[in-house]
Amino acid sequence: MPLAVPPLIGFQPLAVRALVEPTVTGEICLLGRDSPPPAAQAFRRAVAEAFA
């Protein structure tokens, strides 16, 4: 799970271990309208910056 998740479920006993091998990769696709609302534009910018 992403590192942002454990604090959200902090009441659960769990251990966090970084993956060393294999290298995990993925692709994120955002679909939407030609002129999305401001909130959707902000979300798109935040995702693009986080994964740049």
C-alpha positions in Angstrom: 0.0 0.0 0.0 1.2 3.6 -0.5 2.9 5.2 2.5 0.1 7.6 2.9 -2.3 4.8 4.0 -0.9 3.5 7.3 -1.6 6.8 9.2 -5.2 6.5 8.1 -5.5 3.0 9.6 -3.1 3.7 12.6 -5.4 1.9 15.0 -4.6 -1.4 13.3 -1.5 -3.4 14.3 0.6 -3.6 11.1 4.2 -3.5 9.9 5.4 -1.4 7.0 8.1 -2.8 4.8 9.5 -1.2 1.7 9.6 -3.4 -1.4 13.1 -4.0 -2.6 12.6 -6.5 -5.4 10.9 -6.7 -7.8 10.6 -3.1 -8.9 6.9 -2.3 -9.0 5.7 0.0 -11.7 2.3 1.1 -12.8 0.5 3.5 -15.0 -2.1 6.1 -13.9 -4.6 7.3 -16.4 -7.0 10.2 -15.9 -10.0 10.5 -18.1 -12.5 13.3 -18.2 -14.2 16.1 -20.0 -12.4 18.7 -22.2 -13.2 21.4 -19.6 -13.2 19.8 -16.1 -14.4 21.7 -13.1 -11.8 23.5 -10.9 -11.7 20.6 -8.3 -10.9 18.1 -11.0 -8.2 20.3 -12.5 -6.6 20.7 -9.0 -6.7 16.9 -8.6 -5.1 16.3 -12.0 -2.3 18.8 -11.1 -1.7 17.1 -7.7 -1.5 13.7 -9.2 0.8 14.9 -12.0 3.1 16.6 -9.4 3.1 13.6 -7.1 4.1 11.2 -9.8 6.4 13.4 -11.9 
